[in-house]
């Protein structure tokens, strides 16, 4: 087992300055900061941008402009390459900020508006 999150330079799946504090905000009291080391292999080959052109369904993406975990440029590239309807919401926040407070409310409002626009287009 290895830690899921840890400080920069540590042996963990996610190493960033805000990883531990970010996970602490979104995980419950029973969260254990551990995963099987072999899970790293799946993370290493997880490259959504390589399949983006095949996506023909509606896609809503939130770009956390200060993200230190998910590469901002890669998320934006997915948005440019999706074949179906796409909306990219860019928020000036870090990776974990999107799950709490005003950024969360903005993200959810954007998602609801996106779904409503899709439904309205098909009525």
C-alpha positions, 0 to 999 in steps of 0.5 A: 500500500502507498498513500493516495496523497502526500506532500511534494517529493513523497511517495504517493499517488498525488503529490502536491502542496494542496493534496492532503488538505484537499482530500481532508476537505472532501473525504469523510472521517473513515477515509484511509489515505492508502491505495494499492501501489499497482493502481499507479499503473492505471493512473499513468495511462489515464490520458482522456485527451487520447480518446476525446475525438471519439466523444460524441455525447454532451460533455461539461468540463470544469477547468480549475485554472490553478490546478496542480494535479490535473494538467490545465492544458490537457483538460482544455485540449479535451474540450477542444477535441470533443466531437459532441456538444461541449461546454468548458467552465473555467474557474480561478481555483485549485484542484480541490476548491471545486468541491466546496463553497462558491466554486462548487455552487458555480460548477453545479449551476453551470452543470444544471444550465448545460443540462437544461440547454440540452433538454430544451434543444430536444423538446 
